């Protein structure tokens, strides 16, 4: 592809991303009823006509927004647990790194998509697919932790329902308190007390990041 063609392609991609990011922000702040073309264009400071140079129509944008949600709120978790290898507890810690220590996954985005799914069959389909993927990922983690198939499935559901509820209630714990509470959540959900050796929030954070307990010479 000639240089000018590659530049045009990058510019077109950037334009689409700008529209999708604006749509995500409006969906989160105002819900799907607020997601209209006039409001989108106004948030970007462009005319509504500019929209059609990036998308074929609103459903094209909606599908890109659904994919944005997958990419932002699910793909990092899948990658983290996969990269953690076969050890179930390392997978659990990897999941904590993504969902607790990092800032990319946004529970508000999940909440907005769930609300959108009430009025959109396509969004409901995508939501069901993603939630099944997440629960299956957790079930495989619990299998790796040594639970039999049925117990792995039930623990996966409990863990997922806990995460969904935490996000839906928009709980805002003190950051240190939340880290310290992870010791008890880990024990209740996985049956492992590894994190209980941590006495401070910073030790919990370090354990999650490194997989090594406090005082480990390898740290």
C-alpha positions as CSV (number, residue, x, y, z in Angstrom):
1,X,0.0,0.0,0.0
2,X,1.4,3.4,-0.9
3,X,2.3,5.8,1.9
4,X,-0.7,8.1,1.3
5,X,-3.0,5.1,1.4
6,X,-1.6,3.9,4.8
7,X,-1.9,7.4,6.1
8,X,-5.5,7.6,5.0
9,X,-6.2,4.2,6.6
10,X,-4.7,5.3,9.9
11,X,-6.7,8.5,9.8
12,X,-9.9,6.6,9.1
13,X,-9.2,4.2,12.0
14,X,-8.5,7.1,14.3
15,X,-11.8,8.8,13.3
16,X,-13.8,5.6,14.0
17,X,-12.0,5.2,17.4
18,X,-12.9,8.8,18.4
19,X,-16.6,8.2,17.6
20,X,-16.6,4.9,19.5
21,X,-14.9,6.4,22.5
22,X,-17.4,9.2,22.5
23,X,-20.3,6.7,22.3
24,X,-18.8,4.7,25.2
25,X,-18.7,7.8,27.4
26,X,-22.3,8.8,26.5
27,X,-23.5,5.3,27.1
28,X,-21.9,5.2,30.5
29,X,-23.0,8.7,31.6
30,X,-26.5,8.8,30.0
31,X,-27.5,5.3,29.0
32,X,-28.6,4.1,25.5
33,X,-31.4,6.7,25.1
34,X,-28.8,9.5,25.2
35,X,-26.7,7.8,22.4
36,X,-28.0,9.8,19.4
37,X,-26.1,11.2,16.4
38,X,-26.6,14.8,17.4
39,X,-25.2,14.3,20.9
40,X,-22.3,12.3,19.6
41,X,-21.4,14.9,17.0
42,X,-21.7,17.7,19.6
43,X,-19.4,15.9,22.0
44,X,-16.7,15.7,19.3
45,X,-17.3,19.2,18.0
46,X,-18.1,18.1,14.4
47,X,-21.1,18.0,12.2
48,X,-23.4,15.0,11.9
49,X,-22.3,14.6,8.3
50,X,-18.8,13.6,9.5
51,X,-20.3,10.5,11.0
52,X,-21.0,8.9,7.7
53,X,-17.4,9.2,6.6
54,X,-16.6,6.8,9.4
55,X,-19.7,4.6,9.7
56,X,-22.3,3.2,7.4
57,X,-25.0,3.9,10.0
58,X,-25.8,3.9,13.7
59,X,-25.9,0.1,13.8
60,X,-22.3,0.0,12.5
61,X,-21.4,2.3,15.4
62,X,-23.3,0.1,17.9
63,X,-21.5,-3.0,16.7
64,X,-18.2,-1.2,17.1
65,X,-19.2,-0.1,20.6
66,X,-20.0,-3.7,21.5
67,X,-16.6,-4.8,20.3
68,X,-15.0,-1.9,22.2
69,X,-16.7,-3.3,25.4
70,X,-15.3,-6.8,24.7
71,X,-11.8,-5.4,24.0
72,X,-11.7,-3.2,27.1
73,X,-13.5,-5.3,29.7
74,X,-12.9,-8.9,28.7
75,X,-9.9,-9.4,26.4
76,X,-7.4,-8.3,29.1
77,X,-8.8,-10.8,31.6
78,X,-8.6,-13.6,29.1
79,X,-5.0,-12.7,28.2
80,X,-4.0,-12.4,31.8
81,X,-5.3,-15.8,32.9
82,X,-4.0,-17.5,29.8
83,X,-0.5,-16.0,30.2
84,X,-0.5,-17.1,33.9
85,X,-0.1,-20.7,32.8
86,X,-1.5,-23.9,34.4
87,X,-1.3,-22.9,38.1
88,X,-4.8,-22.0,39.3
89,X,-3.7,-19.6,42.0
90,X,-1.4,-17.8,39.7
91,X,-4.4,-17.4,37.4
92,X,-6.4,-16.0,40.3
93,X,-3.7,-13.5,41.1
94,X,-3.5,-12.5,37.4
95,X,-7.2,-11.9,37.4
96,X,-6.8,-9.6,40.5
97,X,-4.1,-7.7,38.7
98,X,-6.4,-6.9,35.8
99,X,-9.6,-6.3,37.7
100,X,-8.3,-4.6,40.9
101,X,-4.9,-3.1,40.3
102,X,-5.2,-1.9,36.7
103,X,-7.6,0.7,35.5
104,X,-8.6,-0.4,32.0
105,X,-11.6,-2.5,33.0
106,X,-14.5,-0.3,33.8
107,X,-17.5,-1.8,35.8
108,X,-19.6,1.2,34.7
109,X,-19.2,0.1,31.1
110,X,-20.5,-3.4,32.1
111,X,-23.4,-1.8,33.9
112,X,-24.2,0.4,30.8
113,X,-24.1,-2.6,28.4
114,X,-26.3,-4.7,30.7
115,X,-28.9,-1.9,30.8
116,X,-28.6,-1.5,27.0
117,X,-29.2,-5.2,26.6
118,X,-32.8,-4.8,27.9
119,X,-33.8,-2.9,24.8
120,X,-31.4,-4.4,22.2
121,X,-31.6,-8.1,21.3
122,X,-28.2,-7.9,19.6
123,X,-26.6,-6.4,22.7
124,X,-28.3,-9.0,24.8
125,X,-26.8,-11.7,22.6
126,X,-23.3,-10.3,22.9
127,X,-23.7,-9.8,26.6
128,X,-24.7,-13.5,27.0
129,X,-21.8,-14.7,25.0
130,X,-19.3,-12.6,27.0
131,X,-20.7,-13.6,30.3
132,X,-20.6,-17.2,29.4
133,X,-17.0,-16.8,28.3
134,X,-16.0,-15.1,31.6
135,X,-17.7,-17.8,33.7
136,X,-16.1,-20.5,31.7
137,X,-12.7,-18.9,32.1
138,X,-13.3,-18.8,35.9
139,X,-14.4,-22.4,35.9
140,X,-11.2,-23.5,34.2
141,X,-9.3,-21.6,36.8
142,X,-11.1,-23.4,39.6
143,X,-10.4,-26.7,37.9
144,X,-6.8,-25.8,37.9
145,X,-7.1,-25.1,41.6
146,X,-8.1,-28.7,42.1
147,X,-11.9,-28.6,42.3
148,X,-14.0,-31.1,40.5
149,X,-16.1,-30.0,37.5
150,X,-19.4,-29.2,39.4
151,X,-17.7,-27.4,42.2
152,X,-15.5,-25.5,39.7
153,X,-18.7,-24.4,37.9
154,X,-20.5,-23.3,41.1
155,X,-17.4,-21.4,42.4
156,X,-17.1,-19.7,39.0
157,X,-20.6,-18.5,39.2
158,X,-20.3,-17.3,42.8
159,X,-17.1,-15.5,41.9
160,X,-18.7,-13.9,38.9
161,X,-21.9,-12.9,40.6
162,X,-19.8,-11.4,43.4
163,X,-17.9,-9.3,40.8
164,X,-21.0,-8.2,39.0
165,X,-22.7,-7.3,42.3
166,X,-19.7,-5.3,43.4
167,X,-19.6,-3.3,40.2
168,X,-23.4,-2.8,40.0
169,X,-23.5,-1.5,43.6
170,X,-20.6,0.9,42.7
171,X,-18.9,0.3,46.0
172,X,-16.1,2.7,46.7
173,X,-14.0,1.1,49.4
174,X,-10.9,2.8,50.8
175,X,-8.2,1.5,48.5
176,X,-6.1,0.0,51.3
177,X,-9.2,-1.6,52.9
178,X,-10.1,-3.1,49.6
179,X,-6.7,-4.7,49.2
180,X,-6.7,-6.1,52.7
181,X,-10.2,-7.5,52.2
182,X,-8.9,-9.4,49.1
183,X,-7.2,-11.8,51.6
184,X,-10.6,-12.9,52.8
185,X,-12.3,-12.9,49.4
186,X,-9.5,-15.1,48.1
187,X,-9.8,-17.5,51.0
188,X,-13.6,-17.7,50.7
189,X,-13.6,-18.1,46.9
190,X,-10.6,-20.3,46.3
191,X,-10.2,-22.1,49.6
192,X,-6.6,-20.9,49.7
193,X,-5.1,-18.8,52.5
194,X,-1.9,-17.7,50.7
195,X,-2.7,-14.0,50.9
196,X,-3.3,-14.2,54.7
197,X,0.4,-13.9,55.2
198,X,0.2,-10.3,54.1
199,X,-0.2,-7.8,57.0
200,X,-0.4,-4.6,55.0
201,X,-2.2,-3.4,51.9
202,X,1.2,-2.9,50.2
203,X,2.2,-6.5,50.9
204,X,-1.1,-7.6,49.3
205,X,-0.4,-5.5,46.3
206,X,3.2,-6.9,46.0
207,X,2.0,-10.5,46.3
208,X,-0.6,-10.0,43.6
209,X,2.0,-8.3,41.3
210,X,4.8,-10.9,41.9
211,X,3.1,-14.0,43.0
212,X,5.5,-14.1,45.9
213,X,4.7,-13.8,49.6
214,X,6.2,-11.1,51.8
215,X,9.9,-11.7,52.7
216,X,10.5,-14.0,49.8
217,X,14.2,-13.8,48.8
218,X,13.3,-14.1,45.2
219,X,11.3,-10.9,45.2
